[in-house]
Amino acid sequence: RQLTAGTVALLSGFFFASNAILVFACYSEWDPIAAAVLLVWSEFTTRAFYSKENPGLYMKLINAFRVGMTMGMYLETMKISG
């Protein structure tokens, strides 16, 4: 059950990153602001997840979403630059 929820959160993060990059690419003046917001959110969730000795299911799902989002951003970067 946790594996299924984690996989859905990971793929949702990947989907969110792909769509967010597509939307913010249309409005190039929003790129720095969007990048800063996503970076700050990612850092806060990373700190919250790894500061706990035994994170709960909710934090694990948020971390899986963050990992999927990061993976999606890297893939979109490779598609755009290549």
DAKAGI-V569836 format. One record per residue. N is the residue number from 1. NEAR is the number of other C-alpha atoms within 10 Angstrom. Layout:
# DAKAGI-V569836
n near
N NEAR
N NEAR
This chain:
# DAKAGI-V569836
n near
1 6
2 10
3 9
4 9
5 14
6 19
7 16
8 16
9 22
10 24
11 19
12 18
13 24
14 25
15 16
16 18
17 24
18 19
19 15
20 15
21 17
22 12
23 13
24 16
25 12
26 10
27 9
28 9
29 10
30 12
31 15
32 11
33 11
34 13
35 13
36 11
37 12
38 16
39 13
40 11
41 13
42 19
43 13
44 11
45 16
46 16
47 11
48 13
49 18
50 12
51 10
52 10
53 7
54 10
55 13
56 10
57 12
58 11
59 17
60 17
61 19
62 19
63 23
64 22
65 25
66 25
67 19
68 23
69 25
70 19
71 18
72 24
73 21
74 15
75 15
76 18
77 13
78 10
79 9
80 8
81 7
82 6
